[in-house]
């Protein structure tokens, strides 16, 4: 099995709290890097709530089947491009609404399989979408990734929070988790910060603001910026991105995706 052997860099999306938009940001990372001509893999390791295939309009059928080979499981291609690949627990279930009712050891074994048993081929970036918290799944992810050669050079975390204090407090625990596991943090994003008007594109702060920046300053973490609530982006992901060039263009033209490009520029420039 090739596993992570030919993956140049891995970005793990983390947050201590659910519902802050980790999956959306993971998808934004993958799509934005792909639009720059890079080879990108998107791995959904949220076993109990794997949502990324649905966001991309992927349903279980003959054209979206994962095959087992001597080199490992074959990820599916998004937008019919060999440069953008996806793997998720949802692609391995018999039905989309099947529940995962597993104890810790079985979950850990599946995460190990997803991390080491997928034939990604040559990738410039692998983006990992993780479940909330700092539980067995996260420990399994860290353990497997830390065992890889060049882990210190090719492995980074991006933390996601919302402006609300409850989310901020949960992300503090995630920072502590990263520090205790010697997991380098690339930066912090404040998501769902303000609301973009669908008519005039003006962004209005309807909840608290600035919490992410203050948290980053407190822990000397790079603050990557804020992403607003964008109804157009949310609607596209809720319906499932149309797997065509037009579908991709419509997504890239949303205000949230345009804002995200500035964050990505800073990440790419810093992580040379």
C-alpha contacts under 8 A as a table, 3 or more apart, distances in Angstrom:
res1	aa1	res2	aa2	distance
1	X	70	X	6.56
1	X	71	X	4.16
1	X	72	X	5.18
1	X	116	X	7.62
1	X	117	X	6.26
1	X	118	X	7.54
1	X	119	X	6.82
2	X	5	X	5.57
2	X	6	X	7.22
2	X	71	X	5.94
2	X	72	X	7.07
2	X	116	X	7.61
2	X	117	X	7.43
2	X	118	X	7.32
2	X	119	X	5.65
2	X	120	X	7.53
2	X	121	X	7.31
3	X	6	X	7.60
3	X	72	X	7.27
3	X	115	X	6.79
3	X	116	X	4.33
3	X	117	X	5.24
3	X	118	X	5.20
3	X	119	X	5.49
3	X	120	X	6.69
4	X	7	X	5.23
4	X	115	X	7.28
4	X	116	X	6.22
4	X	118	X	7.98
4	X	120	X	7.44
4	X	148	X	7.82
6	X	120	X	7.73
6	X	121	X	6.22
6	X	122	X	5.05
6	X	123	X	6.34
7	X	10	X	7.40
7	X	120	X	7.77
7	X	121	X	7.70
7	X	122	X	6.05
7	X	123	X	4.74
7	X	124	X	6.07
7	X	125	X	6.54
7	X	126	X	6.84
8	X	123	X	6.17
8	X	124	X	4.98
8	X	125	X	6.10
8	X	154	X	6.27
9	X	123	X	7.93
9	X	124	X	6.10
9	X	125	X	4.81
9	X	126	X	6.28
9	X	153	X	7.98
9	X	154	X	4.39
9	X	155	X	6.09
10	X	125	X	5.65
10	X	126	X	4.73
10	X	127	X	5.93
10	X	128	X	7.43
10	X	154	X	5.90
10	X	155	X	4.94
10	X	156	X	6.35
11	X	125	X	7.36
11	X	126	X	6.33
11	X	127	X	5.00
11	X	128	X	6.22
11	X	155	X	6.25
11	X	156	X	5.12
11	X	157	X	5.54
11	X	158	X	6.81
12	X	127	X	6.02
12	X	128	X	4.68
12	X	129	X	6.49
12	X	130	X	7.33
12	X	155	X	7.81
12	X	156	X	6.33
12	X	157	X	4.70
12	X	158	X	6.14
13	X	22	X	6.35
13	X	25	X	7.90
13	X	26	X	6.49
13	X	127	X	7.43
13	X	128	X	5.96
13	X	129	X	5.38
13	X	130	X	6.25
13	X	157	X	5.99
13	X	158	X	5.06
13	X	159	X	6.04
13	X	160	X	7.23
14	X	22	X	6.98
14	X	129	X	7.45
14	X	130	X	6.19
14	X	131	X	7.70
14	X	132	X	7.08
14	X	157	X	6.82
14	X	158	X	6.17
14	X	159	X	4.90
14	X	160	X	6.22
14	X	174	X	7.39
15	X	18	X	7.31
15	X	20	X	7.70
15	X	22	X	7.26
15	X	132	X	5.63
15	X	133	X	6.58
15	X	159	X	5.61
15	X	160	X	5.29
15	X	161	X	6.56
15	X	170	X	7.43
15	X	171	X	5.67
15	X	174	X	6.23
16	X	132	X	5.15
16	X	133	X	4.26
16	X	134	X	6.76
16	X	167	X	7.44
16	X	170	X	4.66
16	X	171	X	4.82
16	X	172	X	7.73
16	X	173	X	6.52
16	X	174	X	5.33
17	X	20	X	6.72
17	X	132	X	5.15
17	X	133	X	6.12
17	X	161	X	7.83
17	X	167	X	5.96
17	X	170	X	5.76
17	X	171	X	7.02
18	X	21	X	7.81
18	X	131	X	7.43
18	X	132	X	5.08
18	X	133	X	7.81
19	X	22	X	7.58
20	X	160	X	6.87
20	X	161	X	5.98
20	X	162	X	5.99
20	X	167	X	7.81
20	X	191	X	6.76
20	X	192	X	7.40
21	X	24	X	5.22
21	X	25	X	6.21
21	X	160	X	7.55
21	X	191	X	6.93
21	X	192	X	7.80
22	X	25	X	5.18
22	X	26	X	6.02
22	X	129	X	6.63
22	X	130	X	7.60
22	X	160	X	6.52
23	X	26	X	4.99
23	X	27	X	6.16
23	X	51	X	7.27
23	X	52	X	6.48
23	X	129	X	5.86
23	X	130	X	7.98
24	X	27	X	5.12
24	X	28	X	6.18
25	X	28	X	4.84
25	X	29	X	6.13
26	X	29	X	5.14
26	X	30	X	6.35
26	X	42	X	7.60
26	X	127	X	6.37
26	X	128	X	6.98
26	X	129	X	5.84
27	X	30	X	5.14
27	X	31	X	6.08
27	X	42	X	7.46
27	X	52	X	7.51
28	X	31	X	5.25
28	X	32	X	5.88
28	X	257	X	6.90
28	X	260	X	7.50
29	X	32	X	5.34
29	X	33	X	6.10
29	X	127	X	7.25
29	X	264	X	7.58
30	X	33	X	5.38
30	X	34	X	6.07
30	X	40	X	6.17
30	X	41	X	7.05
30	X	42	X	6.33
30	X	84	X	7.71
30	X	127	X	6.52
31	X	34	X	5.00
31	X	35	X	6.17
32	X	35	X	5.12
32	X	36	X	6.63
32	X	252	X	7.99
32	X	261	X	7.17
32	X	264	X	7.86
33	X	36	X	5.21
33	X	37	X	6.97
33	X	38	X	5.81
33	X	39	X	7.81
33	X	40	X	6.91
33	X	125	X	7.99
34	X	37	X	5.30
34	X	38	X	5.05
34	X	39	X	6.31
34	X	40	X	6.07
34	X	83	X	7.00
34	X	84	X	6.45
35	X	38	X	7.24
37	X	83	X	7.96
38	X	83	X	6.90
38	X	123	X	7.87
38	X	124	X	6.13
38	X	125	X	7.68
39	X	82	X	7.95
39	X	83	X	4.44
39	X	84	X	6.15
39	X	122	X	7.24
39	X	123	X	4.90
39	X	124	X	5.11
39	X	125	X	6.57
40	X	83	X	5.93
40	X	84	X	4.99
40	X	85	X	6.45
40	X	123	X	5.60
40	X	124	X	6.00
40	X	125	X	4.95
40	X	126	X	5.75
40	X	127	X	7.59
41	X	83	X	7.92
41	X	84	X	5.80
41	X	85	X	4.72
41	X	86	X	5.85
41	X	87	X	7.95
41	X	120	X	7.10
41	X	123	X	6.74
41	X	125	X	6.36
41	X	126	X	4.57
41	X	127	X	6.15
42	X	84	X	7.72
42	X	85	X	6.13
42	X	86	X	4.81
42	X	87	X	6.46
42	X	126	X	5.86
42	X	127	X	4.87
42	X	128	X	6.19
42	X	129	X	7.68
43	X	86	X	5.95
43	X	87	X	5.03
43	X	88	X	5.96
43	X	114	X	7.99
43	X	126	X	7.18
43	X	127	X	6.07
43	X	128	X	4.90
43	X	129	X	6.24
44	X	47	X	7.81
44	X	50	X	6.34
44	X	51	X	7.92
44	X	52	X	6.70
44	X	86	X	7.93
44	X	87	X	6.31
44	X	88	X	4.67
44	X	89	X	6.96
44	X	128	X	6.02
44	X	129	X	4.90
44	X	130	X	6.63
45	X	50	X	7.26
45	X	88	X	6.53
45	X	89	X	6.93
45	X	111	X	6.60
45	X	114	X	7.39
45	X	128	X	6.86
45	X	129	X	5.96
45	X	130	X	5.32
45	X	131	X	7.08
46	X	49	X	5.55
46	X	50	X	5.15
46	X	89	X	7.55
46	X	129	X	6.82
46	X	130	X	5.16
46	X	131	X	4.68
47	X	50	X	5.80
47	X	89	X	5.85
47	X	90	X	7.89
47	X	100	X	7.01
47	X	107	X	7.54
47	X	131	X	7.71
48	X	99	X	6.93
48	X	100	X	5.50
49	X	131	X	7.70
50	X	53	X	7.47
50	X	88	X	6.67
50	X	89	X	6.38
50	X	90	X	5.75
51	X	54	X	5.55
51	X	55	X	6.42
51	X	90	X	7.71
52	X	55	X	4.95
52	X	56	X	6.49
52	X	88	X	7.55
53	X	56	X	5.24
53	X	57	X	6.32
53	X	58	X	4.99
53	X	59	X	7.38
53	X	86	X	7.94
53	X	88	X	7.15
53	X	90	X	7.06
53	X	91	X	7.63
54	X	57	X	4.90
54	X	58	X	5.50
54	X	59	X	7.16
54	X	237	X	7.88
54	X	238	X	7.81
54	X	240	X	5.93
55	X	58	X	7.52
55	X	236	X	7.95
55	X	237	X	4.59
55	X	238	X	6.06
55	X	239	X	7.09
55	X	240	X	4.56
55	X	241	X	6.32
56	X	237	X	6.71
56	X	240	X	4.63
56	X	241	X	4.58
56	X	242	X	7.09
56	X	243	X	7.32
57	X	239	X	7.05
57	X	240	X	3.81
57	X	241	X	5.49
57	X	242	X	6.60
57	X	243	X	7.41
58	X	64	X	7.12
58	X	240	X	7.50
59	X	64	X	7.01
59	X	96	X	7.93
60	X	63	X	7.99
60	X	64	X	5.90
60	X	65	X	6.78
60	X	91	X	6.84
60	X	95	X	7.93
60	X	96	X	7.68
61	X	64	X	5.40
61	X	65	X	6.37
62	X	65	X	5.58
64	X	76	X	6.09
64	X	91	X	7.97
65	X	76	X	7.07
65	X	91	X	7.26
66	X	73	X	6.41
66	X	74	X	5.45
66	X	75	X	6.12
66	X	76	X	6.65
66	X	91	X	6.86
66	X	92	X	7.24
67	X	73	X	5.57
67	X	74	X	5.36
68	X	72	X	5.78
68	X	73	X	4.51
68	X	74	X	6.50
69	X	72	X	5.09
69	X	73	X	6.05
69	X	74	X	7.40
71	X	117	X	7.89
71	X	118	X	7.72
71	X	119	X	5.85
72	X	117	X	4.96
72	X	118	X	4.92
72	X	119	X	4.99
73	X	117	X	6.11
73	X	118	X	4.56
73	X	119	X	5.68
74	X	118	X	6.15
74	X	119	X	5.59
74	X	120	X	7.25
75	X	85	X	5.88
75	X	86	X	5.37
75	X	87	X	5.04
75	X	118	X	6.84
75	X	119	X	7.06
75	X	120	X	6.81
76	X	85	X	5.52
76	X	86	X	5.33
76	X	87	X	6.61
77	X	80	X	5.52
77	X	81	X	5.68
77	X	82	X	5.83
77	X	83	X	7.71
77	X	84	X	5.85
77	X	85	X	4.51
77	X	86	X	6.33
78	X	81	X	5.83
78	X	82	X	7.81
78	X	84	X	5.63
78	X	85	X	5.82
78	X	86	X	6.94
78	X	243	X	6.89
79	X	84	X	7.67
79	X	243	X	4.84
79	X	244	X	5.67
79	X	245	X	7.06
80	X	243	X	7.71
81	X	84	X	5.67
81	X	85	X	7.72
82	X	85	X	6.73
83	X	123	X	7.96
85	X	120	X	7.62
87	X	91	X	7.06
87	X	114	X	7.91
87	X	118	X	7.98
88	X	91	X	5.50
88	X	92	X	7.32
88	X	114	X	7.97
89	X	92	X	5.32
89	X	93	X	6.81
90	X	93	X	5.45
90	X	96	X	6.49
93	X	96	X	6.57
93	X	98	X	6.74
94	X	98	X	7.21
95	X	98	X	5.36
102	X	106	X	6.13
102	X	107	X	6.30
103	X	106	X	5.84
103	X	107	X	6.43
104	X	107	X	5.13
104	X	108	X	6.13
104	X	136	X	6.62
105	X	108	X	5.10
105	X	109	X	6.19
106	X	109	X	5.06
106	X	110	X	6.30
107	X	110	X	5.21
107	X	111	X	6.27
107	X	137	X	7.01
108	X	111	X	5.13
108	X	112	X	6.21
108	X	136	X	7.00
108	X	137	X	6.15
108	X	140	X	5.83
109	X	112	X	5.14
109	X	113	X	6.27
110	X	113	X	4.93
110	X	114	X	6.16
111	X	114	X	5.03
111	X	115	X	6.11
111	X	137	X	7.13
111	X	140	X	6.90
111	X	141	X	6.91
112	X	115	X	5.16
112	X	116	X	5.99
112	X	117	X	7.63
112	X	140	X	7.08
112	X	141	X	7.38
112	X	144	X	6.68
113	X	116	X	5.34
113	X	117	X	4.86
113	X	118	X	7.53
114	X	117	X	5.56
114	X	118	X	6.12
115	X	118	X	6.75
115	X	141	X	7.72
115	X	144	X	7.40
115	X	145	X	7.98
120	X	123	X	6.87
123	X	126	X	6.82
130	X	138	X	7.60
131	X	137	X	7.78
131	X	138	X	7.99
133	X	138	X	7.76
133	X	170	X	7.96
133	X	174	X	7.20
134	X	137	X	7.58
134	X	138	X	5.61
134	X	139	X	7.25
134	X	173	X	7.88
134	X	174	X	6.67
134	X	177	X	6.90
135	X	138	X	5.50
135	X	139	X	6.48
136	X	139	X	5.11
136	X	140	X	6.08
137	X	140	X	5.11
137	X	141	X	6.22
138	X	141	X	4.99
138	X	142	X	6.15
139	X	142	X	5.16
139	X	143	X	6.00
140	X	143	X	5.10
140	X	144	X	6.17
141	X	144	X	5.42
141	X	145	X	6.13
142	X	145	X	5.22
142	X	146	X	5.84
142	X	181	X	7.60
143	X	146	X	5.32
143	X	147	X	6.43
144	X	147	X	5.36
144	X	148	X	7.05
145	X	148	X	5.46
145	X	151	X	6.66
145	X	155	X	7.79
146	X	149	X	7.97
146	X	151	X	5.63
146	X	152	X	7.85
147	X	151	X	7.22
148	X	151	X	5.44
150	X	153	X	5.29
150	X	154	X	6.12
151	X	154	X	5.35
151	X	155	X	5.47
152	X	155	X	6.05
155	X	183	X	7.89
155	X	184	X	7.50
156	X	183	X	6.86
156	X	184	X	5.40
156	X	185	X	5.73
156	X	186	X	5.72
157	X	183	X	7.10
157	X	184	X	6.25
157	X	185	X	4.64
157	X	186	X	5.51
157	X	187	X	7.29
158	X	185	X	5.99
158	X	186	X	5.49
158	X	187	X	5.22
158	X	188	X	5.77
158	X	189	X	7.48
159	X	171	X	7.50
159	X	174	X	7.97
159	X	185	X	7.48
159	X	187	X	6.40
159	X	188	X	4.65
159	X	189	X	6.24
160	X	171	X	7.62
160	X	188	X	5.87
160	X	189	X	4.99
160	X	190	X	6.10
160	X	191	X	6.66
161	X	167	X	5.87
161	X	168	X	6.22
161	X	171	X	6.59
161	X	188	X	7.61
161	X	189	X	6.36
161	X	190	X	5.06
161	X	191	X	5.92
161	X	212	X	6.52
162	X	167	X	5.92
162	X	168	X	6.99
162	X	190	X	5.20
162	X	191	X	4.98
162	X	192	X	5.85
162	X	193	X	6.62
162	X	211	X	7.71
162	X	212	X	7.01
163	X	167	X	7.18
163	X	168	X	6.98
163	X	190	X	6.45
163	X	191	X	7.44
163	X	192	X	7.55
163	X	193	X	6.32
163	X	207	X	7.35
163	X	208	X	5.42
163	X	209	X	5.07
163	X	210	X	6.28
163	X	211	X	4.93
163	X	212	X	6.06
164	X	167	X	5.58
164	X	168	X	6.37
164	X	207	X	7.50
164	X	208	X	5.90
164	X	209	X	7.60
164	X	211	X	6.99
165	X	168	X	4.81
165	X	169	X	6.09
165	X	211	X	7.14
166	X	169	X	5.33
166	X	170	X	6.49
167	X	170	X	5.16
167	X	171	X	6.25
168	X	171	X	5.16
168	X	172	X	6.44
168	X	211	X	6.82
168	X	212	X	6.96
168	X	215	X	7.29
169	X	172	X	5.17
169	X	173	X	7.01
170	X	173	X	5.38
170	X	174	X	6.74
171	X	174	X	4.81
171	X	175	X	6.21
172	X	175	X	5.08
172	X	176	X	6.33
172	X	215	X	7.99
173	X	176	X	5.01
173	X	177	X	6.16
174	X	177	X	4.88
174	X	178	X	6.27
175	X	178	X	5.12
175	X	179	X	6.20
176	X	179	X	5.02
176	X	180	X	6.10
177	X	180	X	5.24
177	X	181	X	6.20
178	X	181	X	5.19
178	X	182	X	5.87
178	X	183	X	4.74
178	X	184	X	6.88
178	X	185	X	7.31
179	X	182	X	5.04
179	X	183	X	6.17
179	X	184	X	7.65
180	X	183	X	7.73
185	X	188	X	7.97
185	X	221	X	7.21
186	X	221	X	7.68
186	X	222	X	6.87
186	X	267	X	7.44
187	X	221	X	5.88
187	X	222	X	4.57
187	X	223	X	5.64
187	X	224	X	5.88
188	X	212	X	7.24
188	X	216	X	6.66
188	X	221	X	6.95
188	X	222	X	6.31
188	X	223	X	5.08
188	X	224	X	5.62
188	X	225	X	7.57
189	X	212	X	6.93
189	X	223	X	6.48
189	X	224	X	5.38
189	X	225	X	5.55
189	X	226	X	5.96
189	X	227	X	7.50
190	X	193	X	6.48
190	X	211	X	7.79
190	X	212	X	5.16
190	X	213	X	7.52
190	X	225	X	6.28
190	X	226	X	4.63
190	X	227	X	6.29
191	X	226	X	5.71
191	X	227	X	4.71
191	X	228	X	6.33
191	X	229	X	7.71
192	X	195	X	7.55
192	X	226	X	7.73
192	X	227	X	5.83
192	X	228	X	4.76
192	X	229	X	4.71
193	X	205	X	6.67
193	X	207	X	7.42
193	X	208	X	7.85
193	X	209	X	6.48
193	X	226	X	6.11
193	X	227	X	5.76
193	X	228	X	4.59
193	X	229	X	6.42
194	X	203	X	5.83
194	X	204	X	5.04
194	X	205	X	3.96
194	X	206	X	5.74
194	X	207	X	6.90
194	X	209	X	7.83
194	X	227	X	7.79
194	X	228	X	4.87
194	X	229	X	5.97
195	X	202	X	7.93
195	X	203	X	5.12
195	X	204	X	5.09
195	X	205	X	6.26
195	X	206	X	6.81
195	X	228	X	5.51
195	X	229	X	4.70
195	X	230	X	6.47
196	X	201	X	5.39
196	X	202	X	5.50
196	X	203	X	4.29
196	X	204	X	6.55
196	X	228	X	6.35
196	X	229	X	6.06
196	X	230	X	5.45
196	X	231	X	7.44
196	X	255	X	7.68
197	X	200	X	5.68
197	X	201	X	4.78
197	X	202	X	5.37
197	X	203	X	6.30
197	X	204	X	7.78
197	X	230	X	7.91
198	X	201	X	5.65
198	X	230	X	7.89
198	X	231	X	7.09
198	X	232	X	7.25
201	X	255	X	7.45
203	X	228	X	7.19
205	X	208	X	7.24
205	X	209	X	7.04
208	X	211	X	7.50
209	X	212	X	7.86
210	X	213	X	5.40
210	X	214	X	6.36
211	X	214	X	5.21
211	X	215	X	6.13
212	X	215	X	5.10
212	X	216	X	6.16
212	X	223	X	7.57
213	X	216	X	5.10
213	X	217	X	6.20
213	X	223	X	5.92
213	X	225	X	7.70
214	X	217	X	5.10
214	X	218	X	6.11
215	X	218	X	5.05
215	X	219	X	6.41
216	X	219	X	5.38
216	X	220	X	5.73
216	X	221	X	4.64
216	X	222	X	6.25
216	X	223	X	5.69
217	X	220	X	4.91
217	X	221	X	6.23
217	X	222	X	7.73
217	X	223	X	7.68
218	X	221	X	7.78
224	X	263	X	5.47
224	X	266	X	7.45
225	X	263	X	6.58
227	X	256	X	6.15
227	X	259	X	6.82
227	X	260	X	7.06
228	X	256	X	6.34
229	X	256	X	7.59
230	X	233	X	5.41
230	X	234	X	6.25
230	X	254	X	7.61
230	X	255	X	6.89
230	X	256	X	6.05
231	X	234	X	5.01
231	X	235	X	5.93
232	X	235	X	5.16
232	X	236	X	6.32
232	X	254	X	6.52
233	X	236	X	5.27
233	X	237	X	6.40
233	X	251	X	6.47
233	X	254	X	6.00
233	X	255	X	7.96
233	X	256	X	6.97
233	X	257	X	7.95
234	X	237	X	5.25
234	X	238	X	5.95
235	X	238	X	5.01
235	X	239	X	6.13
236	X	239	X	5.33
236	X	240	X	5.93
236	X	241	X	5.72
236	X	251	X	6.98
237	X	240	X	4.82
237	X	241	X	5.76
241	X	247	X	6.01
241	X	248	X	7.18
241	X	251	X	7.67
242	X	246	X	7.68
242	X	247	X	4.58
242	X	248	X	7.16
243	X	247	X	6.09
243	X	248	X	7.26
244	X	247	X	5.07
244	X	248	X	6.38
245	X	248	X	5.10
245	X	249	X	6.16
246	X	249	X	5.02
246	X	250	X	6.17
247	X	250	X	5.25
247	X	251	X	6.48
248	X	251	X	5.22
248	X	252	X	6.25
249	X	252	X	5.06
249	X	253	X	6.20
250	X	253	X	5.33
250	X	254	X	6.98
251	X	254	X	5.66
251	X	257	X	7.25
252	X	257	X	5.51
252	X	258	X	6.88
253	X	257	X	6.68
253	X	258	X	6.65
254	X	257	X	5.38
254	X	258	X	6.36
255	X	258	X	5.08
255	X	259	X	6.17
256	X	259	X	5.12
256	X	260	X	6.10
257	X	260	X	4.94
257	X	261	X	6.57
258	X	261	X	5.51
258	X	262	X	7.68
259	X	262	X	5.92
259	X	263	X	7.38
260	X	263	X	5.24
260	X	264	X	6.34
261	X	264	X	4.99
261	X	265	X	6.11
262	X	265	X	5.08
262	X	266	X	6.53
263	X	266	X	5.30
263	X	267	X	6.39
264	X	267	X	5.01
264	X	268	X	6.05
265	X	268	X	5.27
265	X	269	X	6.01
266	X	269	X	5.18
266	X	270	X	5.96
267	X	270	X	5.21
267	X	271	X	5.91
268	X	271	X	5.27
268	X	272	X	6.55
269	X	272	X	6.08
